[in-house]
Amino acid sequence: MSRDCRAAAARALAAVMVQGASLREPLLQELEQVRDRDRALLQQLCYGSLRSFHRLDAVLAQTLQKKLKKKDADIHALLIVGLYQLLEMRTPDHAAISTAVEACRSLGKPWATGLVNGILRRCSRESTQLLAKLDQCQQLSHPDWLLQALRSAWPDHWQQVVAANNAHPPMCLRVNRRKSSRADYLQSLQESGIDADACRYSEDGIRLANALDVTDLPGFDQGLLSVQDEAAQLAAGLLAPEPGHRLLDACAAPGGKTCHLLESQADLKELVAMDNDPQRLQAVAENLERLELVASLIEGDGRQPPASLEPASFDRILVDAPCSGSGVIRRHPDIKLLRRPQDIAQLAETQVEILAGTWPLLRPGGRLLYATCSVLPEENQQLVERFLAATVDAELLPIQAEWGEERQGTRTLLSAVDGSDGMFYALLGKAA
């Protein structure tokens, strides 16, 4: 029996709110249970509610006489979903309220129908007054620590980043240049009635006017394209592998940059894709198979690489390090709830350990590209400075580019509503 869409959204959100789970797994479970026609709505309710969570929760707090118990986190989440429909989706009041009330029964909590009905009706009537009482962090729907960090790091651009974090992300494609050209694929999209434009900075990038299911894109199953934001597509050009080079992608999953490197240089000696998560490494294998590309897959941790990877055996290394994800919050809005300020220092330690662990694998005269999808200096420029100070044979190779914000030779793309995700790049050279 198909599940109620609003109840499904409430369950998925409750897993994030109470269990600290990332949205992906509980949402996948719920998507399997709802009708096909409800799948897009379920995703919109979950992602939209999380993007606006701090704002909606602050409105809700003004109307609850007492805090809901932990065991009723699903009702708390259902109220957030109802408020999202009322205040953000502009769903007609009667529809938003009645579906939320019915979802109480689907959740097995009919006692909550009166509570949910009363609170949503009040929020509908008094939305202007309730919203007017919110402070800046609540209005901008960000945790206080993150908003302060963005303001401190980017005093002239933080508002742009915040607006992007709260917006629906664009859908970008990367054309597989081994099988097609961007011009030809744009023509194919036009013939299929799909509105799209070439990305500004990535030679292989295309931005769709409206997001689509990948199965609706011509040639997806044949490996003509992949879904990848323009910011992430810049890595291959910066690393610039040459014929005969041996490459290491040290944190490869899910394989977007691995595949782009192989597409951009067909005459590599070898590309080794490494990741410490065997399940995520399987995603790399699946992407390689669909795109008809070949790489050597190895399970391993960049902090202590496997002994099979010999010192000075790679011409190019990509370290796309695990990070806070502060540049991709619009795609992963659960970050606003799950990330904590103390996480940044812990992540920075992991990042510098991965740099130190993979550096001996780079041959003299080789290049290592350090990348994160963060916009916080502690994980980016400051971390690179730490590594350079501790590594005598490393030098920073300034990135000459038209994109991003330049800071002492490094480049940071800041997420923008009409632009790319947030991404940091630093190119390091090893003394010959």
RODO-2510 file (C-alpha; in nm, 4 decimals, decimal comma):
residues 432
     n   res          X          Y          Z
     1     m     0,0000     0,0000     0,0000
     2     s     0,1388     0,3410    -0,0996
     3     r     0,2261     0,5700     0,1846
     4     d     0,0978     0,9200     0,2502
     5     c     0,3438     1,1660     0,0934
     6     r     0,3381     1,4190     0,3823
     7     a     0,3785     1,1437     0,6402
     8     a     0,6709     1,0081     0,4403
     9     a     0,8328     1,3520     0,4380
    10     a     0,7800     1,3816     0,8135
    11     r     0,9482     1,0469     0,8776
    12     a     1,2482     1,1355     0,6612
    13     l     1,2882     1,4765     0,8278
    14     a     1,2515     1,3295     1,1761
    15     a     1,5441     1,0969     1,1033
    16     v     1,7582     1,4028     1,0302
    17     m     1,6287     1,6040     1,3263
    18     v     1,6531     1,3361     1,5953
    19     q     1,8830     1,0598     1,4727
    20     g     2,1344     1,2902     1,3063
    21     a     2,1024     1,0936     0,9835
    22     s     2,1816     1,2501     0,6497
    23     l     1,8660     1,2938     0,4434
    24     r     1,9732     1,0605     0,1649
    25     e     1,9096     0,7214     0,3252
    26     p     1,5725     0,7858     0,4951
    27     l     1,4490     0,9678     0,1855
    28     l     1,5452     0,6765    -0,0393
    29     q     1,3509     0,4417     0,1871
    30     e     1,0428     0,6621     0,1736
    31     l     1,0654     0,7126    -0,2033
    32     e     1,0314     0,3368    -0,2481
    33     q     0,6981     0,3422    -0,0629
    34     v     0,5097     0,6317    -0,2250
    35     r     0,3320     0,6419    -0,5595
    36     d     0,5454     0,7330    -0,8613
    37     r     0,3446     1,0505    -0,9098
    38     d     0,4309     1,1607    -0,5544
    39     r     0,8075     1,1077    -0,5724
    40     a     0,8932     1,4554    -0,7011
    41     l     0,6651     1,6174    -0,4410
    42     l     0,8202     1,4130    -0,1615
    43     q     1,1684     1,5290    -0,2587
    44     q     1,0521     1,8893    -0,2840
    45     l     0,8910     1,8749     0,0611
    46     c     1,2032     1,7270     0,2215
    47     y     1,4661     1,9448     0,0574
    48     g     1,2577     2,2620     0,0744
    49     s     1,1662     2,2109     0,4398
    50     l     1,5327     2,1635     0,5313
    51     r     1,6485     2,4686     0,3354
    52     s     1,3962     2,6792     0,5299
    53     f     1,4094     2,4765     0,8529
    54     h     1,5463     2,7415     1,0910
    55     r     1,2953     2,9986     0,9673
    56     l     0,9993     2,7628     0,9845
    57     d     1,1001     2,6186     1,3205
    58     a     1,1251     2,9685     1,4673
    59     v     0,7702     3,0412     1,3503
    60     l     0,6520     2,7120     1,4953
    61     a     0,8169     2,7821     1,8320
    62     q     0,5957     3,0882     1,8753
    63     t     0,2804     2,8789     1,8437
    64     l     0,3642     2,5696     2,0497
    65     q     0,2647     2,6001     2,4151
    66     k     0,5187     2,3346     2,5089
    67     k     0,7934     2,1552     2,3239
    68     l     0,6985     1,8257     2,1623
    69     k     0,8540     1,5120     2,3099
    70     k     1,1393     1,3416     2,1283
    71     k     0,9169     1,0435     2,0461
    72     d     0,6872     1,2834     1,8583
    73     a     0,9609     1,4215     1,6340
    74     d     0,7547     1,3026     1,3369
    75     i     0,4737     1,5413     1,4373
    76     h     0,7280     1,8213     1,4794
    77     a     0,8586     1,7430     1,1316
    78     l     0,5051     1,7246     0,9915
    79     l     0,4372     2,0758     1,1215
    80     i     0,7547     2,1962     0,9493
    81     v     0,6366     2,0369     0,6242
    82     g     0,2929     2,1973     0,6644
    83     l     0,4477     2,5384     0,7270
    84     y     0,6722     2,4945     0,4241
    85     q     0,3660     2,4337     0,2098
    86     l     0,1854     2,7354     0,3573
    87     l     0,4703     2,9889     0,3624
    88     e     0,7080     2,8784     0,0871
    89     m     0,5110     2,6737    -0,1665
    90     r     0,2032     2,8936    -0,1349
    91     t    -0,0164     2,5853    -0,1267
    92     p    -0,3814     2,6855    -0,0670
    93     d    -0,4486     2,6902     0,3075
    94     h    -0,7195     2,4266     0,3049
    95     a    -0,5028     2,1835     0,1046
    96     a    -0,1891     2,2293     0,3153
    97     i    -0,3801     2,1957     0,6418
    98     s    -0,6081     1,9073     0,5470
    99     t    -0,3244     1,6957     0,4065
   100     a    -0,1160     1,7549     0,7194
   101     v    -0,4092     1,6544     0,9418
   102     e    -0,4616     1,3374     0,7399
   103     a    -0,0880     1,2609     0,7663
   104     c    -0,1257     1,2447     1,1473
   105     r    -0,3444     0,9400     1,1009
   106     s    -0,0970     0,7883     0,8545
   107     l     0,1720     0,8312     1,1190
   108     g    -0,0454     0,6434     1,3665
   109     k    -0,1021     0,9502     1,5827
   110     p    -0,4645     1,0619     1,5449
   111     w    -0,4351     1,2453     1,8780
   112     a    -0,2234     1,5080     1,6963
   113     t    -0,4897     1,6043     1,4404
   114     g    -0,6308     1,8834     1,6547
   115     l    -0,2847     2,0162     1,7418
   116     v    -0,1672     2,0208     1,3804
   117     n    -0,4923     2,1729     1,2565
   118     g    -0,4880     2,4494     1,5179
   119     i    -0,1225     2,5451     1,4770
   120     l    -0,1271     2,5548     1,0971
   121     r    -0,4484     2,7584     1,0948
   122     r    -0,2954     3,0090     1,3346
   123     c     0,0249     3,0309     1,1299
   124     s    -0,1807     3,0908     0,8192
   125     r    -0,3782     3,3736     0,9840
   126     e    -0,0830     3,5362     1,1642
   127     s     0,2076     3,4648     0,9302
   128     t     0,3016     3,8315     0,8847
   129     q     0,3190     3,8978     1,2611
   130     l     0,4996     3,5712     1,3363
   131     l     0,7626     3,6259     1,0676
   132     a     0,8231     3,9821     1,1829
   133     k     0,9449     3,8557     1,5219
   134     l     1,2306     3,6470     1,3801
   135     d     1,5933     3,7513     1,4258
   136     q     1,8386     3,7687     1,1353
   137     c     1,9640     3,4112     1,1603
   138     q     1,6082     3,2831     1,1687
   139     q     1,4993     3,5048     0,8809
   140     l     1,7944     3,3832     0,6748
   141     s     1,7362     3,0249     0,7883
   142     h     2,0933     2,9500     0,8962
   143     p     2,2380     2,8394     1,2303
   144     d     2,4033     3,1296     1,4073
   145     w     2,7565     2,9856     1,3993
   146     l     2,7453     2,9237     1,0237
   147     l     2,6060     3,2663     0,9429
   148     q     2,8805     3,4294     1,1500
   149     a     3,1460     3,2141     0,9837
   150     l     3,0264     3,3153     0,6365
   151     r     3,0143     3,6828     0,7297
   152     s     3,3651     3,6672     0,8721
   153     a     3,5122     3,4777     0,5768
   154     w     3,3375     3,6727     0,3005
   155     p     3,2261     4,0149     0,4300
   156     d     3,1467     4,1377     0,0780
   157     h     2,9808     3,8191    -0,0483
   158     w     2,8156     3,6373     0,2438
   159     q     2,4652     3,7468     0,1477
   160     q     2,5122     3,5940    -0,1983
   161     v     2,6204     3,2648    -0,0409
   162     v     2,3283     3,2618     0,2036
   163     a     2,0781     3,3309    -0,0741
   164     a     2,2232     3,0440    -0,2781
   165     n     2,2091     2,8082     0,0201
   166     n     1,8365     2,8746     0,0479
   167     a     1,7635     2,8378    -0,3240
   168     h     1,6855     2,5371    -0,5410
   169     p     2,0086     2,4385    -0,7209
   170     p     2,0459     2,4380    -1,0983
   171     m     2,1038     2,1149    -1,2883
   172     c     2,4298     2,1038    -1,4830
   173     l     2,5552     1,8407    -1,7237
   174     r     2,9030     1,7392    -1,8345
   175     v     2,9284     1,6184    -2,1924
   176     n     3,1550     1,3167    -2,2434
   177     r     3,3929     1,4596    -2,5002
   178     r     3,5013     1,1072    -2,6011
   179     k     3,1526     1,0494    -2,7418
   180     s     3,0135     1,3911    -2,8290
   181     s     3,0867     1,7621    -2,8326
   182     r     2,9065     2,0210    -2,6284
   183     a     2,7793     2,1929    -2,9431
   184     d     2,6366     1,8677    -3,0786
   185     y     2,4727     1,7780    -2,7494
   186     l     2,3198     2,1238    -2,7149
   187     q     2,1699     2,0694    -3,0589
   188     s     2,0355     1,7323    -2,9453
   189     l     1,8730     1,8950    -2,6411
   190     q     1,7169     2,1634    -2,8580
   191     e     1,5723     1,9006    -3,0913
   192     s     1,4261     1,7257    -2,7855
   193     g     1,2603     2,0482    -2,6706
   194     i     1,4921     2,0878    -2,3684
   195     d     1,6042     2,4436    -2,2935
   196     a     1,9741     2,4650    -2,2049
   197     d     2,2831     2,6869    -2,2335
   198     a     2,6579     2,6335    -2,2338
   199     c     2,8307     2,6892    -1,9008
   200     r     3,0595     2,9909    -1,8886
   201     y     3,3807     2,8396    -1,7515
   202     s     3,3684     2,4646    -1,8105
   203     e     3,4331     2,3629    -2,1708
   204     d     3,2183     2,0534    -2,1272
   205     g     2,9416     2,2052    -1,9132
   206     i     2,5746     2,2615    -1,9940
   207     r     2,3182     2,4203    -1,7662
   208     l     1,9535     2,3199    -1,7996
   209     a     1,6795     2,5786    -1,7652
   210     n     1,4756     2,3237    -1,5684
   211     a     1,5826     2,0102    -1,3863
   212     l     1,4870     1,6778    -1,5449
   213     d     1,5052     1,3132    -1,4574
   214     v     1,8266     1,1770    -1,6106
   215     t     1,6246     0,9156    -1,7990
   216     d     1,4661     1,2002    -1,9965
   217     l     1,8055     1,3217    -2,1208
   218     p     1,9021     1,1937    -2,4677
   219     g     2,1987     0,9578    -2,4577
   220     f     2,2339     0,9299    -2,0796
   221     d     2,2268     0,5492    -2,0801
   222     q     2,4773     0,5504    -2,3678
   223     g     2,7253     0,7545    -2,1628
   224     l     2,7025     1,0801    -2,3568
   225     l     2,6807     1,2871    -2,0407
   226     s     2,6901     1,2996    -1,6623
   227     v     2,5277     1,5249    -1,4053
   228     q     2,7934     1,7444    -1,2430
   229     d     2,7984     2,1066    -1,1288
   230     e     3,0172     2,3459    -1,3250
   231     a     3,2406     2,4162    -1,0241
   232     a     3,3356     2,0495    -0,9941
   233     q     3,4037     2,0292    -1,3684
   234     l     3,6942     2,2722    -1,3373
   235     a     3,9166     2,0178    -1,1598
   236     a     4,0153     1,8265    -1,4747
   237     g     4,1374     2,1401    -1,6514
   238     l     4,3360     2,2543    -1,3490
   239     l     4,5086     1,9180    -1,3078
   240     a     4,5767     1,9090    -1,6849
   241     p     4,6925     1,5473    -1,7235
   242     e     4,9153     1,4702    -2,0218
   243     p     4,9529     1,1578    -2,2371
   244     g     5,1404     0,8852    -2,0521
   245     h     5,0672     1,0295    -1,7085
   246     r     4,9712     0,8152    -1,4112
   247     l     4,6987     0,9721    -1,1962
   248     l     4,5621     0,9158    -0,8472
   249     d     4,2174     1,0340    -0,7407
   250     a     4,2656     0,9944    -0,3672
   251     c     3,9050     1,0507    -0,2516
   252     a     3,7305     0,9353    -0,5663
   253     a     3,3690     0,8491    -0,4764
   254     p     3,1223     0,8865    -0,6364
   255     g     3,3513     0,9245    -0,9378
   256     g     3,2493     1,2443    -1,1151
   257     k     3,5992     1,3924    -1,1264
   258     t     3,7564     1,0510    -1,1917
   259     c     3,5457     1,0108    -1,5036
   260     h     3,6017     1,3670    -1,6210
   261     l     3,9795     1,3208    -1,5973
   262     l     3,9540     1,0082    -1,8117
   263     e     3,7272     1,1851    -2,0608
   264     s     3,9632     1,4821    -2,0862
   265     q     4,2775     1,2749    -2,1524
   266     a     4,2344     0,9501    -2,3434
   267     d     4,6035     0,8524    -2,3404
   268     l     4,6770     0,8180    -1,9711
   269     k     4,9049     0,5381    -1,8560
   270     e     4,6687     0,4687    -1,5644
   271     l     4,4201     0,6336    -1,3346
   272     v     4,3883     0,4893    -0,9853
   273     a     4,0611     0,5758    -0,8097
   274     m     4,0839     0,5261    -0,4332
   275     d     3,8240     0,5628    -0,1601
   276     n     3,7955     0,4338     0,1962
   277     d     3,4289     0,3363     0,1576
   278     p     3,3750     0,0175    -0,0452
   279     q     3,0061     0,0937    -0,0993
   280     r     3,0835     0,4380    -0,2392
   281     l     3,3633     0,2862    -0,4484
   282     q     3,0947     0,0750    -0,6132
   283     a     2,9315     0,3987    -0,7325
   284     v     3,2616     0,4859    -0,9045
   285     a     3,2566     0,1483    -1,0796
   286     e     2,8992     0,2037    -1,1979
   287     n     2,9809     0,5464    -1,3403
   288     l     3,2868     0,4086    -1,5192
   289     e     3,0804     0,1281    -1,6704
   290     r     2,8040     0,3592    -1,7971
   291     l     3,0582     0,5961    -1,9540
   292     e     3,2694     0,3070    -2,0927
   293     l     3,5833     0,4239    -1,9123
   294     v     3,8561     0,2250    -1,7387
   295     a     4,0294     0,2952    -1,4077
   296     s     4,1983     0,0911    -1,1361
   297     l     3,9831     0,0889    -0,8227
   298     i     4,1419     0,0471    -0,4818
   299     e     4,0021     0,0674    -0,1304
   300     g     4,2245     0,2829     0,0859
   301     d     4,2585     0,5862     0,3104
   302     g     4,4587     0,8833     0,1876
   303     r     4,5893     0,9419     0,5389
   304     q     4,7703     0,6077     0,5220
   305     p     4,7673     0,4903     0,1604
   306     p     4,7985     0,1188     0,0832
   307     a     5,1529    -0,0118     0,0475
   308     s     5,0724    -0,1125    -0,3113
   309     l     5,0865     0,2575    -0,4050
   310     e     5,4571     0,3200    -0,4402
   311     p     5,6266     0,6505    -0,3502
   312     a     5,6832     0,8995    -0,6329
   313     s     5,4750     0,6887    -0,8737
   314     f     5,2108     0,9435    -0,9783
   315     d     5,2421     1,2431    -1,2111
   316     r     4,9187     1,3993    -1,0941
   317     i     4,7148     1,3582    -0,7753
   318     l     4,3663     1,4887    -0,7005
   319     v     4,2695     1,5280    -0,3345
   320     d     3,9006     1,6178    -0,3285
   321     a     3,8946     1,6082     0,0491
   322     p     3,6008     1,5314     0,2803
   323     c     3,4798     1,8647     0,4131
   324     s     3,1955     2,0578     0,5750
   325     g     3,0069     2,0842     0,2458
   326     s     2,9443     2,4531     0,3154
   327     g     2,9606     2,5244    -0,0589
   328     v     2,6891     2,2750    -0,1506
   329     i     2,4278     2,3361     0,1188
   330     r     2,1587     2,4013    -0,1414
   331     r     2,2073     2,0420    -0,2622
   332     h     2,2480     1,8983     0,0898
   333     p     2,0390     2,1228     0,3166
   334     d     2,0598     1,8711     0,6016
   335     i     2,4084     2,0184     0,6568
   336     k     2,2403     2,3115     0,8318
   337     l     2,1092     2,0758     1,0988
   338     l     2,3868     1,8194     1,1160
   339     r     2,7061     2,0224     1,1019
   340     r     2,8475     2,1693     1,4241
   341     p     3,1112     2,4450     1,4647
   342     q     3,3585     2,2032     1,6232
   343     d     3,3378     1,9836     1,3133
   344     i     3,5408     2,2332     1,1084
   345     a     3,8626     2,1917     1,3077
   346     q     3,8207     1,8125     1,3101
   347     l     3,7706     1,8063     0,9343
   348     a     4,0748     2,0282     0,8833
   349     e     4,2901     1,7757     1,0700
   350     t     4,1668     1,4971     0,8437
   351     q     4,2284     1,7105     0,5352
   352     v     4,5875     1,7956     0,6255
   353     e     4,6536     1,4291     0,7113
   354     i     4,5302     1,3262     0,3660
   355     l     4,7582     1,5840     0,2035
   356     a     5,0526     1,4621     0,4089
   357     g     4,9676     1,0985     0,3375
   358     t     4,9360     1,1319    -0,0392
   359     w     5,2218     1,3787    -0,0969
   360     p     5,4980     1,1114    -0,0939
   361     l     5,3165     0,9330    -0,3789
   362     l     5,3723     1,2311    -0,6107
   363     r     5,6839     1,2252    -0,8254
   364     p     5,9221     1,5246    -0,8234
   365     g     5,7944     1,7776    -1,0744
   366     g     5,4389     1,6482    -1,0361
   367     r     5,1256     1,8360    -0,9351
   368     l     4,8617     1,7832    -0,6690
   369     l     4,5245     1,9564    -0,6852
   370     y     4,3619     2,0111    -0,3459
   371     a     3,9868     2,0696    -0,3654
   372     t     3,6940     2,1004    -0,1265
   373     c     3,3273     2,1875    -0,1661
   374     s     3,3679     2,4248     0,1288
   375     v     3,3862     2,8046     0,1367
   376     l     3,5372     2,8244     0,4868
   377     p     3,9048     2,9360     0,5034
   378     e     3,9902     2,6929     0,7844
   379     e     3,9440     2,4050     0,5392
   380     n     4,0897     2,5865     0,2426
   381     q     4,3475     2,8638     0,2223
   382     q     4,4535     2,8423     0,5864
   383     l     4,4932     2,4660     0,5623
   384     v     4,7049     2,4938     0,2470
   385     e     4,9277     2,7460     0,4239
   386     r     4,9715     2,4978     0,7118
   387     f     5,0702     2,2225     0,4696
   388     l     5,3168     2,4408     0,2788
   389     a     5,4825     2,5522     0,6010
   390     a     5,5366     2,1887     0,7018
   391     t     5,6395     2,0508     0,3595
   392     v     5,9758     2,1701     0,2272
   393     d     5,9386     2,0351    -0,1276
   394     a     5,5897     2,1779    -0,1850
   395     e     5,5105     2,5071    -0,3559
   396     l     5,1875     2,6789    -0,4461
   397     l     5,1305     2,7166    -0,8196
   398     p     4,9031     3,0210    -0,8622
   399     i     4,5823     2,9503    -1,0518
   400     q     4,5299     3,1975    -1,3342
   401     a     4,1582     3,2026    -1,4075
   402     e     3,8622     3,4290    -1,4790
   403     w     3,6427     3,2575    -1,2210
   404     g     3,6237     3,2669    -0,8455
   405     e     3,7769     3,4785    -0,5726
   406     e     4,1572     3,4836    -0,5699
   407     r     4,3434     3,4629    -0,2396
   408     q     4,7221     3,4268    -0,2566
   409     g     4,7131     3,2045    -0,5614
   410     t     4,4176     2,9883    -0,4574
   411     r     4,0682     3,0169    -0,6021
   412     t     3,7297     2,9951    -0,4316
   413     l     3,4050     2,9794    -0,6246
   414     l     3,1265     3,1107    -0,4044
   415     s     2,7850     2,9543    -0,4467
   416     a     2,5397     3,1831    -0,6217
   417     v     2,1700     3,1543    -0,7018
   418     d     2,2351     3,1839    -1,0751
   419     g     2,5833     3,0346    -1,0652
   420     s     2,7840     2,7348    -0,9586
   421     d     2,8197     2,5591    -0,6268
   422     g     3,0879     2,6684    -0,3811
   423     m     3,4276     2,5102    -0,4470
   424     f     3,7901     2,5697    -0,3459
   425     y     4,1014     2,4843    -0,5487
   426     a     4,4723     2,5033    -0,4731
   427     l     4,7376     2,3645    -0,7087
   428     l     5,0575     2,2377    -0,5462
   429     g     5,3813     2,1525    -0,7229
   430     k     5,6565     1,9177    -0,6005
   431     a     6,0132     2,0373    -0,6361
   432     a     6,2030     1,8571    -0,9124
***
